[in-house]
Amino acid sequence: MVRTQAAACPTIRIHDTAIAVTCPKCKNRWKFIRPYVPDIDSCGFESHSFRCESCASLLAGIIDPSDGGLLVSLSDEPRGVTAIPTSDSGPH
């Protein structure tokens, strides 16, 4: 997964599984609900992939183990989805 524009946007704990998230692209804030069973990546971080509720940008993030905040960045493609090859436009 390719990540761009890493953001140091503040996160605020709403309750145990919810975090207020700021989109690095549109700067709108919304509530992100953490799943009860986290997805742990190969580096041992709790990772998440989702869309911004305002601008629909693909976002990826990991939970900071030191403070439980969600570190969010823009993502070029969703995690776990492969690209669809383009059709050959040459003569047949």
C-alpha positions in Angstrom: 0.0 0.0 0.0 1.3 3.4 -0.9 0.8 6.2 1.6 1.2 9.9 0.9 0.9 13.1 2.8 1.4 11.8 6.3 -0.5 14.0 8.7 0.0 14.9 12.3 -3.7 15.6 12.8 -4.8 15.5 16.4 -7.1 12.8 17.6 -9.5 13.0 20.5 -10.8 10.0 22.3 -14.6 10.0 22.3 -15.0 6.7 24.2 -13.2 3.3 24.2 -13.6 2.4 20.5 -14.2 5.8 18.9 -11.6 8.4 17.8 -12.3 11.8 16.3 -10.3 11.9 13.0 -9.3 14.9 10.9 -8.9 14.1 7.1 -5.5 15.3 5.8 -7.1 16.3 2.5 -10.3 18.2 3.3 -9.6 18.9 7.1 -13.1 17.8 8.1 -13.5 15.9 11.4 -15.6 12.9 12.0 -15.9 9.9 14.3 -14.0 6.7 13.6 -15.2 3.6 15.4 -12.5 1.1 16.1 -13.5 -2.6 15.5 -13.5 -4.8 18.6 -11.2 -7.3 16.8 -8.3 -5.2 15.4 -6.3 -5.9 12.2 -2.7 -6.3 13.1 -0.3 -5.7 10.2 3.1 -7.5 9.6 4.9 -4.9 11.7 2.7 -5.5 14.7 0.7 -2.3 14.4 -3.1 -2.0 14.6 -3.9 -0.8 11.1 -7.0 0.5 9.4 -8.1 1.5 5.9 -11.3 3.6 5.3 -12.8 6.5 3.3 -13.3 10.0 4.6 -17.0 10.6 5.2 -16.7 14.1 3.7 -14.5 13.9 0.6 -14.4 10.1 0.1 -10.6 10.1 0.0 -9.0 6.7 0.7 -7.3 6.9 4.1 -5.0 4.5 5.9 -3.9 4.7 9.5 -2.3 2.9 12.4 -3.0 3.2 16.1 -0.1 4.8 18.0 0.7 2.4 20.8 2.1 5.1 23.0 -1.1 7.1 23.3 -3.8 5.2 21.3 -4.2 8.0 18.7 -4.9 7.2 15.1 -2.2 8.4 12.7 -3.8 9.0 9.4 -2.5 9.5 5.8 -3.9 9.5 2.3 -3.7 6.2 0.5 -3.4 5.6 -3.2 -5.3 2.3 -3.2 -7.3 0.4 -0.6 -5.5 -2.3 1.3 -6.3 -5.9 0.2 -7.6 -4.9 -3.2 -5.6 -5.6 -6.4 -5.7 -3.3 -9.4 -7.8 -4.3 -12.3 -5.7 -4.5 -15.5 -6.6 -2.1 -18.3 -7.8 -3.7 -21.6 -5.4 -3.8 -24.5 -6.3 -0.9 -26.8 -4.2 -2.1 -29.7 -5.6 -3.4 -33.0 -7.1 -6.9 -33.1 
